[in-house]
Amino acid sequence: MHIALFILYFLLLCLAITRMRFFNASIKPLYLVGLFGIHVALGCVHTWIAFRFYPGHGDIWVFFKESNHLRQQLLADPARFFRDVFSAGAFNLLDTNQPLLDVQYKTLQYINLALNTISFNNLYINTLLFSFPAFGGTMALFKIFYKLFGSPLPAFCVLLLPSVLFWTTVVYKDGVFYMALGFFLYYLLQPGGVWFRKWILLLIFFVLMVISRANALLSLLPALLFFILAEKKSMGKVLAFVITVATLILGVVVFNAWLPDGVLTSIAERQKDFQSLTGGSRIYLPLLEPTPGGFLAVFPTALVNGFFQPLPGQGGKIIYTAFSAELLAVWAIVLFAGLLAARKKMARPGNFGLACLLFALPGMIMIGYMVPFAGAIIRYRSIYLPFLLAPFIHIICRYPVPAVQRVNEWLYRKVMAAGYQGA
């Protein structure tokens, strides 16, 4: 029954994607279905690998199992279930040292619970159903990239990078964050619209980002501030960058006054939490002392870990080799584009490209500071790779490199919807 239901839901979702203007206005329906199929397939592959090689291990399985317990409670006593859900202590915010994580875990359990009601407790169907809003968020990000970079190839970085697909297509916080990030940037940077509806949606997606990956906002918000100042307010890049750095410093001072132990201590404690865990892909990471000197001492290791780990042959898992190859390809493209940019001024990144790098590079370094496991680094870093790669792909397109130009032109003619201008 589950197989038949999976096929039925997949066909219905494909029909919806080809009929909805949000999707088909940008990419031709046949390619939309193919991209959505890839999205779903990678999610199912992820689920199969987790079930086949790591049965019962990982948060994805924990949330799914907990959602089954919640469903039993709902069926046994609906009145009590909803009373508990909407009670003041539903998320145990006063009974934990990590209230944000508790909200995150409960949210993912309730997402699984909602999906279970129409999947009949099948994790593969849950993955399929979750892929629809997740694909919508990815397409929103694609539209923003297409509009601001002005060509399709940089925009396709958000749709086709293997690690992004692998980690954001299952019912987990990475997928929630990537979806929310796409919609947040879409509604923030797209002009027009009903302002009240727009700001309600922005608030919803911002809350989802806070719940799913609050650490990523430490580099996202300054990057957005830089872009708005440089692009929307027509300030020069240097002035916009100076104001962004000054605002960031002011924010750190405010947070230091608000947080009991300060920003540096909070980051060091987060690293300590990771250091206390066990896993087969542990890599070298010195203990972080919550002082400026401590951060400087760990910086070289954090840089190497966040940018390059796992190195080929390291990490202890065969699947890590594929992610290592992808990462090497990304850095090879970055290096090649950097050489082109050094030779020709017109090929340098624009305001949006610089904003992408201001989001990606500090975010990857922060991961290097906190995470001592290669597998976790791969997962956490995946959301940053499109923002790292796309600006350099854009440089190569503008140079132009003939082979890349041919691919870009093919995407214009064959894949993009006629007359589409972005967002």
C-alpha positions as CSV (number, residue, x, y, z in Angstrom):
1,M,0.0,0.0,0.0
2,H,2.8,2.4,0.9
3,I,4.4,2.0,-2.6
4,A,1.1,2.8,-4.3
5,L,0.5,5.8,-2.0
6,F,4.1,7.1,-2.7
7,I,3.5,7.0,-6.4
8,L,0.1,8.6,-6.1
9,Y,1.4,11.5,-4.0
10,F,4.4,12.0,-6.2
11,L,2.2,12.3,-9.3
12,L,-0.1,14.7,-7.6
13,L,2.8,16.9,-6.4
14,C,4.3,16.9,-9.9
15,L,1.0,18.0,-11.3
16,A,0.8,20.8,-8.7
17,I,4.3,22.0,-9.5
18,T,3.6,22.1,-13.2
19,R,0.3,24.0,-12.7
20,M,1.5,26.6,-10.1
21,R,2.8,29.8,-11.5
22,F,5.3,30.2,-8.7
23,F,7.2,27.2,-10.2
24,N,6.4,27.1,-13.9
25,A,6.9,30.8,-14.5
26,S,10.7,30.3,-14.1
27,I,11.5,26.8,-15.4
28,K,9.8,24.7,-18.1
29,P,7.4,22.1,-16.6
30,L,9.4,19.0,-17.9
31,Y,12.6,20.2,-16.2
32,L,10.7,21.2,-13.1
33,V,9.4,17.6,-12.7
34,G,12.9,16.3,-13.3
35,L,14.4,18.6,-10.7
36,F,11.7,17.7,-8.2
37,G,12.3,14.1,-8.9
38,I,16.0,14.5,-8.2
39,H,15.1,16.3,-5.0
40,V,12.8,13.5,-3.9
41,A,15.2,10.7,-5.0
42,L,18.1,12.2,-3.0
43,G,15.9,12.4,0.1
44,C,14.9,8.8,-0.3
45,V,18.5,7.7,-0.9
46,H,19.5,9.6,2.3
47,T,16.7,7.8,4.2
48,W,17.7,4.4,2.8
49,I,21.4,4.9,3.7
50,A,20.5,5.9,7.2
51,F,18.2,2.9,7.6
52,R,20.5,0.4,5.8
53,F,23.8,1.3,7.4
54,Y,22.9,3.2,10.6
55,P,19.6,1.6,11.8
56,G,18.1,3.4,14.8
57,H,20.8,5.9,14.8
58,G,20.5,9.7,14.3
59,D,18.0,12.4,15.1
60,I,15.9,11.8,11.9
61,W,14.9,8.4,13.3
62,V,14.4,9.7,16.8
63,F,12.0,12.4,15.7
64,F,10.1,9.9,13.5
65,K,9.8,7.4,16.4
66,E,8.8,10.1,18.8
67,S,6.1,11.4,16.4
68,N,4.6,7.8,16.4
69,H,4.3,8.0,20.2
70,L,2.7,11.4,19.8
71,R,0.2,10.0,17.3
72,Q,-0.7,7.2,19.7
73,Q,-1.3,9.9,22.4
74,L,-3.4,11.9,20.0
75,L,-5.6,8.9,19.1
76,A,-6.0,7.7,22.7
77,D,-7.0,11.1,24.1
78,P,-7.3,14.0,21.7
79,A,-8.5,16.5,24.2
80,R,-5.6,15.9,26.5
81,F,-3.1,15.9,23.6
82,F,-4.1,19.4,22.4
83,R,-4.3,20.7,25.9
84,D,-0.7,19.6,26.5
85,V,0.4,21.0,23.1
86,F,-1.0,24.5,23.8
87,S,0.0,24.5,27.5
88,A,2.7,26.9,28.8
89,G,5.1,24.0,29.4
90,A,4.6,22.3,26.1
91,F,8.2,22.8,25.1
92,N,9.7,22.5,28.6
93,L,11.4,25.8,28.2
94,L,12.0,26.2,31.9
95,D,13.2,22.6,32.4
96,T,16.2,22.6,30.1
97,N,19.6,24.4,29.8
98,Q,19.1,24.5,26.0
99,P,15.6,25.8,25.4
100,L,16.2,26.5,21.7
101,L,17.2,23.0,21.0
102,D,14.1,21.7,22.9
103,V,11.9,23.9,20.7
104,Q,13.7,22.6,17.6
105,Y,13.3,18.9,18.6
106,K,9.6,19.4,19.4
107,T,8.9,21.2,16.2
108,L,10.5,18.4,14.1
109,Q,8.4,15.8,16.0
110,Y,5.2,17.7,15.3
111,I,6.2,18.1,11.6
112,N,6.6,14.3,11.5
113,L,3.3,13.9,13.3
114,A,1.4,16.0,10.8
115,L,3.0,14.1,7.9
116,N,2.3,10.7,9.5
117,T,-1.5,11.4,9.3
118,I,-1.4,11.2,5.5
119,S,1.6,8.9,5.1
120,F,0.3,6.2,7.4
121,N,3.6,6.3,9.4
122,N,5.9,5.8,6.4
123,L,9.2,7.7,6.6
124,Y,9.8,7.6,2.8
125,I,6.4,9.2,2.2
126,N,7.1,11.8,4.8
127,T,10.3,12.6,2.9
128,L,8.3,12.9,-0.3
129,L,5.7,15.2,1.3
130,F,8.3,17.3,3.0
131,S,10.1,17.7,-0.3
132,F,7.3,19.8,-1.7
133,P,7.7,22.8,0.6
134,A,11.4,22.3,0.7
135,F,11.6,22.4,-3.1
136,G,9.4,25.5,-3.0
137,G,12.0,27.2,-0.7
138,T,14.8,26.1,-3.0
139,M,13.0,27.5,-6.0
140,A,12.5,30.8,-4.2
141,L,16.2,30.9,-3.6
142,F,16.8,30.0,-7.3
143,K,14.6,32.9,-8.4
144,I,16.6,35.4,-6.2
145,F,19.9,34.1,-7.5
146,Y,18.7,34.2,-11.1
147,K,17.4,37.8,-10.7
148,L,20.5,39.2,-8.9
149,F,23.2,37.3,-10.8
150,G,21.4,37.8,-14.1
151,S,22.1,34.3,-15.6
152,P,20.9,30.8,-14.9
153,L,24.1,28.9,-14.2
154,P,24.9,30.5,-10.9
155,A,21.3,30.1,-9.9
156,F,21.4,26.4,-10.5
157,C,24.0,26.0,-7.8
158,V,21.1,26.1,-5.3
159,L,19.3,23.3,-7.0
160,L,21.9,20.8,-8.0
161,L,24.8,20.7,-5.6
162,P,24.9,17.0,-4.3
163,S,25.6,17.8,-0.6
164,V,22.8,20.4,-0.5
165,L,20.3,18.0,-2.0
166,F,21.5,15.1,0.3
167,W,21.2,17.1,3.5
168,T,18.2,19.3,2.9
169,T,15.7,16.8,1.4
170,V,14.9,14.9,4.6
171,V,12.7,16.0,7.5
172,Y,15.4,17.6,9.5
173,K,16.6,21.0,10.6
174,D,18.9,21.5,7.6
175,G,15.9,21.2,5.2
176,V,13.8,23.4,7.4
177,F,16.5,26.1,7.4
178,Y,17.2,26.0,3.7
179,M,13.5,26.2,2.9
180,A,13.0,29.1,5.3
181,L,16.1,30.9,4.0
182,G,14.9,30.7,0.4
183,F,11.4,32.1,1.2
184,F,12.8,34.7,3.6
185,L,15.2,36.1,0.9
186,Y,12.5,35.9,-1.7
187,Y,10.0,38.0,0.2
188,L,12.7,40.3,1.6
189,L,14.4,41.2,-1.7
190,Q,11.4,41.0,-4.1
191,P,9.8,44.4,-4.5
192,G,6.1,45.0,-4.3
193,G,3.4,42.9,-2.7
194,V,1.0,43.6,0.2
195,W,3.2,44.8,2.9
196,F,1.3,43.3,5.8
197,R,1.2,39.8,4.2
198,K,4.9,40.2,3.3
199,W,6.0,41.0,6.8
200,I,4.0,38.3,8.4
201,L,5.6,35.8,6.0
202,L,9.1,37.2,6.8
203,L,8.4,36.8,10.5
204,I,7.3,33.2,10.1
205,F,10.3,32.2,8.0
206,F,12.7,34.1,10.3
207,V,11.3,32.2,13.3
208,L,11.8,29.0,11.4
209,M,15.5,29.9,10.7
210,V,16.0,30.7,14.4
211,I,14.5,27.4,15.4
212,S,16.4,25.3,12.9
213,R,19.8,26.9,12.6
214,A,20.2,30.1,14.8
215,N,24.0,30.1,14.4
216,A,23.8,30.7,10.7
217,L,22.1,34.0,11.4
218,L,25.3,35.3,12.9
219,S,26.7,35.7,9.3
220,L,23.4,36.0,7.4
221,L,22.2,39.2,9.0
222,P,25.4,41.2,8.5
223,A,25.6,39.9,4.9
224,L,22.0,41.2,4.3
225,L,22.8,44.5,5.9
226,F,25.8,44.9,3.6
227,F,23.7,44.1,0.5
228,I,20.9,46.4,1.4
229,L,23.3,49.3,2.1
230,A,25.4,48.7,-1.0
231,E,22.6,47.8,-3.4
232,K,19.3,49.3,-2.2
233,K,20.8,52.4,-0.6
234,S,23.4,52.9,-3.3
235,M,26.3,53.2,-0.9
236,G,29.8,52.3,-2.1
237,K,31.0,48.8,-1.2
238,V,33.7,50.2,1.2
239,L,31.2,52.4,3.2
240,A,28.6,49.6,3.3
241,F,31.2,47.2,4.6
242,V,32.5,49.7,7.2
243,I,28.9,50.3,8.5
244,T,28.2,46.5,8.5
245,V,31.4,45.9,10.6
246,A,30.5,48.7,13.0
247,T,27.0,47.4,13.4
248,L,28.3,43.9,14.0
249,I,30.7,45.2,16.7
250,L,27.8,47.1,18.3
251,G,25.7,43.9,18.2
252,V,28.4,41.9,19.9
253,V,28.7,44.5,22.7
254,V,24.9,44.4,23.2
255,F,24.8,40.6,23.3
256,N,27.7,40.6,25.7
257,A,25.7,42.8,28.0
258,W,22.6,40.6,27.5
259,L,24.1,37.1,27.7
260,P,25.1,36.0,31.2
261,D,28.6,34.8,30.1
262,G,29.1,36.8,26.8
263,V,29.3,35.8,23.2
264,L,32.8,34.2,23.3
265,T,31.8,32.0,26.2
266,S,28.6,30.9,24.5
267,I,30.5,29.8,21.4
268,A,33.1,28.0,23.5
269,E,30.4,26.2,25.5
270,R,28.8,25.1,22.2
271,Q,32.1,23.7,21.1
272,K,32.5,21.9,24.5
273,D,29.1,20.3,23.9
274,F,30.3,18.9,20.6
275,Q,33.6,17.8,22.1
276,S,31.7,15.8,24.7
277,L,30.1,13.7,22.0
278,T,31.4,10.5,20.5
279,G,31.6,9.5,16.8
280,G,33.7,7.8,14.2
281,S,34.6,10.9,12.2
282,R,36.3,12.9,14.9
283,I,39.0,15.3,13.7
284,Y,41.6,17.4,15.5
285,L,40.1,20.6,17.1
286,P,41.8,22.3,20.0
287,L,39.7,23.2,23.0
288,L,38.4,26.7,22.6
289,E,39.1,29.2,25.4
290,P,36.5,32.0,25.6
291,T,39.1,34.8,25.1
292,P,40.3,36.7,22.0
293,G,43.7,35.0,22.4
294,G,41.9,31.6,22.5
295,F,40.0,32.3,19.3
296,L,43.1,33.4,17.6
297,A,45.0,30.3,18.6
298,V,42.2,28.0,17.2
299,F,41.7,30.1,14.1
300,P,44.1,28.2,11.7
301,T,42.5,24.8,12.7
302,A,39.0,26.3,12.4
303,L,39.8,27.6,8.9
304,V,41.2,24.3,7.6
305,N,38.3,22.3,9.2
306,G,35.5,24.6,8.1
307,F,36.8,25.1,4.5
308,F,38.5,21.7,3.6
309,Q,37.5,18.9,5.9
310,P,37.2,16.0,5.4
311,L,40.3,15.8,3.2
312,P,40.2,12.9,0.7
313,G,40.5,9.6,2.4
314,Q,39.7,11.0,5.9
315,G,36.5,10.8,8.0
316,G,36.2,7.0,8.1
317,K,33.2,6.6,5.9
318,I,33.1,5.7,2.2
319,I,30.4,8.3,1.5
320,Y,32.6,11.0,2.7
321,T,34.8,10.5,-0.3
322,A,32.0,11.8,-2.6
323,F,31.6,14.9,-0.4
324,S,35.4,15.4,-0.4
325,A,35.4,15.2,-4.2
326,E,32.6,17.7,-4.4
327,L,34.4,20.1,-2.1
328,L,37.6,19.9,-4.1
329,A,35.6,20.7,-7.3
330,V,34.1,23.7,-5.6
331,W,37.4,25.1,-4.5
332,A,39.0,24.4,-7.9
333,I,36.2,26.5,-9.5
334,V,36.7,29.2,-6.8
335,L,40.5,29.3,-7.5
336,F,40.0,29.4,-11.3
337,A,37.5,32.2,-11.0
338,G,39.7,34.1,-8.6
339,L,42.5,34.0,-11.1
340,L,40.2,35.3,-13.8
341,A,39.0,38.1,-11.5
342,A,42.6,39.1,-10.8
343,R,43.2,39.5,-14.5
344,K,40.0,41.4,-15.5
345,K,38.3,44.0,-13.3
346,M,34.8,43.6,-14.9
347,A,34.8,39.9,-13.7
348,R,34.8,40.8,-10.0
349,P,31.9,40.0,-7.7
350,G,29.0,42.5,-7.5
351,N,27.1,43.5,-4.4
352,F,25.1,40.3,-4.1
353,G,28.1,38.1,-4.8
354,L,30.0,39.8,-2.0
355,A,26.9,39.4,0.3
356,C,26.9,35.7,-0.5
357,L,30.5,35.4,0.5
358,L,30.0,37.4,3.7
359,F,27.3,34.9,4.6
360,A,29.2,31.7,3.5
361,L,32.8,32.3,4.6
362,P,32.3,33.4,8.2
363,G,29.6,30.7,8.6
364,M,32.0,28.0,7.5
365,I,34.7,29.3,9.8
366,M,32.2,29.2,12.7
367,I,31.5,25.6,11.9
368,G,35.3,24.9,12.0
369,Y,35.5,26.5,15.4
370,M,32.7,24.4,17.0
371,V,32.5,21.0,15.3
372,P,35.1,18.3,15.7
373,F,33.4,15.7,13.5
374,A,33.9,15.5,9.7
375,G,30.4,14.1,9.1
376,A,28.8,17.0,11.0
377,I,30.9,19.5,9.2
378,I,29.8,18.2,5.8
379,R,26.2,18.5,6.9
380,Y,26.4,22.0,8.5
381,R,28.5,23.4,5.7
382,S,26.2,22.2,2.9
383,I,23.9,25.2,3.2
384,Y,26.8,27.6,2.6
385,L,28.2,25.9,-0.5
386,P,25.8,27.5,-3.0
387,F,26.5,30.9,-1.6
388,L,30.3,30.2,-1.9
389,L,30.2,28.8,-5.4
390,A,27.6,31.0,-7.2
391,P,29.6,34.3,-7.1
392,F,32.6,32.6,-8.7
393,I,30.4,30.8,-11.3
394,H,29.1,34.3,-12.1
395,I,32.6,35.6,-12.6
396,I,33.4,32.7,-15.0
397,C,30.1,33.5,-16.9
398,R,31.0,37.2,-17.2
399,Y,34.6,36.6,-18.3
400,P,33.3,34.6,-20.4
401,V,34.7,31.1,-20.6
402,P,33.4,29.5,-23.8
403,A,32.5,26.1,-22.4
404,V,30.7,27.6,-19.5
405,Q,29.0,30.2,-21.8
406,R,27.6,27.3,-23.9
407,V,26.1,25.7,-20.9
408,N,24.6,29.0,-19.8
409,E,23.1,29.6,-23.2
410,W,21.7,26.1,-23.3
411,L,20.0,26.7,-20.0
412,Y,18.5,30.0,-21.4
413,R,17.1,28.3,-24.5
414,K,16.0,24.9,-23.2
415,V,15.3,25.0,-19.5
416,M,14.2,28.5,-18.6
417,A,10.6,29.5,-19.2
418,A,10.2,32.0,-22.1
419,G,10.5,35.6,-21.1
420,Y,11.4,34.9,-17.5
421,Q,13.4,37.8,-15.9
422,G,13.7,36.6,-12.3
423,A,11.9,36.7,-9.0
